[in-house]
Amino acid sequence: MAESVAVRQKRRLTARGAMTRSRIVQAAAELVHVKGVNAVTLDDVRAAGGTSKSQLYDHFADVRRVPP
């Protein structure tokens, strides 16, 4: 069964995990600034942040793909 959002939020991040999450957020912010929110995909964020899909979904489990 999937963890609840509250449980994930209480989970402490390691220093490495915090750096990964920060890289993802920074990459997303830069892409949205340059391309606009409607033009950015999760694959764009993943590639720009240098992370895997599993890392992206681990740090942001509530991310859903919205059909174009």
C-alpha atoms as an extended CHARMM CRD file, in Angstrom:
* protein
*
        68  EXT
         1         1  MET       CA              0.0000000000        0.0000000000        0.0000000000  PROA      1               0.0000000000
         2         2  ALA       CA              1.2930000000        3.4860000000       -0.8190000000  PROA      2               0.0000000000
         3         3  GLU       CA              2.5140000000        5.8050000000        1.9200000000  PROA      3               0.0000000000
         4         4  SER       CA              0.2110000000        8.6360000000        2.8300000000  PROA      4               0.0000000000
         5         5  VAL       CA              1.3270000000       12.1740000000        2.0680000000  PROA      5               0.0000000000
         6         6  ALA       CA              1.5220000000       12.9270000000        5.8020000000  PROA      6               0.0000000000
         7         7  VAL       CA              3.8760000000        9.9970000000        6.3830000000  PROA      7               0.0000000000
         8         8  ARG       CA              6.1370000000       11.0370000000        3.5100000000  PROA      8               0.0000000000
         9         9  GLN       CA              6.2430000000       14.6230000000        4.7470000000  PROA      9               0.0000000000
        10        10  LYS       CA              7.3080000000       13.4730000000        8.2020000000  PROA      10              0.0000000000
        11        11  ARG       CA             10.0680000000       11.3100000000        6.7360000000  PROA      11              0.0000000000
        12        12  ARG       CA             13.4280000000       12.9620000000        7.2210000000  PROA      12              0.0000000000
        13        13  LEU       CA             15.5450000000       13.5030000000        4.1450000000  PROA      13              0.0000000000
        14        14  THR       CA             19.1930000000       12.6310000000        4.1200000000  PROA      14              0.0000000000
        15        15  ALA       CA             21.5820000000       15.3600000000        3.0160000000  PROA      15              0.0000000000
        16        16  ARG       CA             21.8500000000       13.6270000000       -0.3470000000  PROA      16              0.0000000000
        17        17  GLY       CA             18.0570000000       13.3670000000       -0.6400000000  PROA      17              0.0000000000
        18        18  ALA       CA             17.6520000000       17.0450000000        0.2000000000  PROA      18              0.0000000000
        19        19  MET       CA             20.1910000000       17.9510000000       -2.4930000000  PROA      19              0.0000000000
        20        20  THR       CA             18.3470000000       15.8140000000       -5.0420000000  PROA      20              0.0000000000
        21        21  ARG       CA             15.0040000000       17.3870000000       -4.1650000000  PROA      21              0.0000000000
        22        22  SER       CA             16.5490000000       20.8570000000       -4.3920000000  PROA      22              0.0000000000
        23        23  ARG       CA             18.0440000000       20.0580000000       -7.8210000000  PROA      23              0.0000000000
        24        24  ILE       CA             14.6440000000       18.9230000000       -9.0800000000  PROA      24              0.0000000000
        25        25  VAL       CA             12.9080000000       22.0700000000       -7.8030000000  PROA      25              0.0000000000
        26        26  GLN       CA             15.6160000000       24.3420000000       -9.2180000000  PROA      26              0.0000000000
        27        27  ALA       CA             15.5180000000       22.6390000000      -12.6180000000  PROA      27              0.0000000000
        28        28  ALA       CA             11.7130000000       22.8740000000      -12.7400000000  PROA      28              0.0000000000
        29        29  ALA       CA             11.7550000000       26.5500000000      -11.7750000000  PROA      29              0.0000000000
        30        30  GLU       CA             14.3080000000       27.4090000000      -14.4570000000  PROA      30              0.0000000000
        31        31  LEU       CA             12.4490000000       25.4670000000      -17.1410000000  PROA      31              0.0000000000
        32        32  VAL       CA              9.1070000000       27.0390000000      -16.2620000000  PROA      32              0.0000000000
        33        33  HSD       CA             10.7110000000       30.4900000000      -16.3220000000  PROA      33              0.0000000000
        34        34  VAL       CA             12.2280000000       29.9070000000      -19.7620000000  PROA      34              0.0000000000
        35        35  LYS       CA              9.6200000000       27.7310000000      -21.5030000000  PROA      35              0.0000000000
        36        36  GLY       CA              6.4210000000       28.4530000000      -19.5930000000  PROA      36              0.0000000000
        37        37  VAL       CA              4.4780000000       26.0780000000      -17.3940000000  PROA      37              0.0000000000
        38        38  ASN       CA              2.4860000000       24.5000000000      -20.2320000000  PROA      38              0.0000000000
        39        39  ALA       CA              5.6040000000       23.6180000000      -22.2330000000  PROA      39              0.0000000000
        40        40  VAL       CA              7.5260000000       21.7720000000      -19.4970000000  PROA      40              0.0000000000
        41        41  THR       CA              7.2420000000       18.0140000000      -19.1360000000  PROA      41              0.0000000000
        42        42  LEU       CA              8.3380000000       15.7650000000      -16.3030000000  PROA      42              0.0000000000
        43        43  ASP       CA             10.9560000000       14.3040000000      -18.6300000000  PROA      43              0.0000000000
        44        44  ASP       CA             12.3050000000       17.8400000000      -19.1760000000  PROA      44              0.0000000000
        45        45  VAL       CA             12.5760000000       18.3430000000      -15.4200000000  PROA      45              0.0000000000
        46        46  ARG       CA             14.1340000000       14.9330000000      -14.9030000000  PROA      46              0.0000000000
        47        47  ALA       CA             16.7640000000       15.4980000000      -17.5900000000  PROA      47              0.0000000000
        48        48  ALA       CA             17.5970000000       19.0430000000      -16.4820000000  PROA      48              0.0000000000
        49        49  GLY       CA             17.8390000000       17.9850000000      -12.8450000000  PROA      49              0.0000000000
        50        50  GLY       CA             19.9640000000       14.9520000000      -13.6360000000  PROA      50              0.0000000000
        51        51  THR       CA             17.6140000000       12.5810000000      -11.8230000000  PROA      51              0.0000000000
        52        52  SER       CA             15.8400000000        9.3540000000      -12.6150000000  PROA      52              0.0000000000
        53        53  LYS       CA             12.0850000000        8.9750000000      -12.8790000000  PROA      53              0.0000000000
        54        54  SER       CA             12.0940000000        6.9880000000       -9.6510000000  PROA      54              0.0000000000
        55        55  GLN       CA             13.8190000000        9.8580000000       -7.8170000000  PROA      55              0.0000000000
        56        56  LEU       CA             11.3490000000       12.3480000000       -9.2420000000  PROA      56              0.0000000000
        57        57  TYR       CA              8.3640000000       10.2750000000       -8.1340000000  PROA      57              0.0000000000
        58        58  ASP       CA              9.9540000000        9.4480000000       -4.7750000000  PROA      58              0.0000000000
        59        59  HSD       CA             10.3720000000       13.1240000000       -3.8940000000  PROA      59              0.0000000000
        60        60  PHE       CA              7.1050000000       14.2380000000       -5.5060000000  PROA      60              0.0000000000
        61        61  ALA       CA              4.7680000000       11.2540000000       -5.2610000000  PROA      61              0.0000000000
        62        62  ASP       CA              1.6600000000       13.3370000000       -5.9240000000  PROA      62              0.0000000000
        63        63  VAL       CA              2.8680000000       14.3280000000       -9.4100000000  PROA      63              0.0000000000
        64        64  ARG       CA              0.3690000000       13.2330000000      -12.0190000000  PROA      64              0.0000000000
        65        65  ARG       CA              0.7650000000       13.3150000000      -15.7690000000  PROA      65              0.0000000000
        66        66  VAL       CA             -1.8480000000       15.6530000000      -17.1830000000  PROA      66              0.0000000000
        67        67  PRO       CA             -2.9340000000       14.8290000000      -20.7440000000  PROA      67              0.0000000000
        68        68  PRO       CA             -2.1350000000       17.5940000000      -23.2780000000  PROA      68              0.0000000000
